[in-house]
Amino acid sequence: MYSVNDTLLQHPWTRYVAMGDSFTEGIGDPEPSSPGGHRGWADRVAEQLSLGSNDFKYANLAIRGRLLAPILAEQLEPALALKPDLISISAGGNDLIRPGSDPDALAEQLDAAVGRMTAAGANVIILNGPDIRDTPVLGLIRGRVAIYNENLRTIAARHDAIVGDMWSLRQLTDPQMWDEDRLHFSPLGHHTIAMMVLHALNVRHSLTPMDATPLPPQKWQAARAEDLVWAREFLVPWVLRRIRHQSSGDGVSAKRPTPGPVFGPPEA
């Protein structure tokens, strides 16, 4: 662990913009005092990057439910207009969940966008997908996620970007890292991912690992009852939105559309 004093002046960035979907918006990590009512890994990273700096600004353009194409269409130009020196992007997960999605075609779209980010002078960190082998429903698309992740490594190498490697983050196999909807990460999961991102950026930080205690063993009947509740409250509504071509982000706007201090009002 590093002390706060060790954290000061350990990175070159002054303006960070986060792009993406519900993962980057912070769904699963509720915090009433944060813009939009959610905190999330990107906020946690920005909090650490802001330590010791009076000039650091942070914007978060992510909106839940967004597919890759809308993320690029709606967020790329506004992100570049903010003139960031650091951009994070996590996108494509909602596409991969859909039947027939093509991880290679998705990567081609992202490749051009990352090229524009780096050409604008920003350092870029691309977050790949976690290993969802043991996750109900999502485990079925593990192969597509793995292919997409390999494409992301190629994109990062081509454009001198950084990979935030969630696939290798074995801690995420702990059930306590996941929200009750089994689609998003819990506060503990977001915290763990924030630590990984800071390590990938080679930034000293004051976060400490949160070692989750294992869940007590459950009887078969109790486990099946929990699965039925989850299916009724989370899985069925998600399937219905797909059928109706609806998104959980319909009518939702970015929680931090303008760059501002992490702890304070946004820049006018």
Phi, psi and omega in degrees: 000143177255147174281164179300322180297323177294334184288331189300136172058034181260008178212161186265359192269144179237346182215112185245130176238129179255132179240146176155209184241212185300328180301313181280334175295332177104017180299136185100348181236070186293139177206100185304332183277351179270151176305132181080355178081008179225149180258274174090171186296321183294319176299317182296322176295313181299323178301318180288320180295334183278347184300128177079006181237130176270351186251355184290133179234150185219133174232144179232111185261001186293144178224131182303148175080356186284137170278172184299312184300312176297325178300313181291321182291324187262335189248335186295308181297313176300323179296313180295326180295336179280355177054055179283154170257356174218128177233135169248143176220132172227112186205150179113344181297319179292330176291315185296333179293332185283138179302139176081005180293148184246106182297332179289317179294322177297317181297325178298320178297315183291326181304311181296321181293317179295324176301320178293322180297311182290326177296334178280358176097007181269144164283139185237134171242125181255124177267127178271183183272150178284163175282108187258027183309315186261013182266127179304141178068302183297333180300339181292339182254019183304319181297318179295321179297318180297317178296315180299318180299319178296322175297322180295324177296321177295317179299315181298317180295322182293324187250012179057042176263175182249142176259124169271102196270089177284332180302323182274358183277086187298337179301336184288355175281348178289126180305332181289348177282350187248147176290166181296340179281351178063015178245334183239166180272152176279173174306321178296320178295315179298320179298315182295319179293322177300319178298318179298317181296317179297321176295318179298326178279356182061042180251126173292147185211171182253011179282150178236147179300140178253094184287110182281135175284144182294148176291145177295148178299142181249149171289155183304317183296320181293319180296318180293323178297319177296322179297321180294320177296316179299315181298318181292319188272334187235311186291311182299313176301323179296316180296318180297322178296322179296316181297321184272004182056041178253161179231146175295345180264003178301125180083001180261138178250165181300141185280336178224073186286343179238148181288135179204172177301146178297319180249081180158179182290151179293160179292137181290000000 
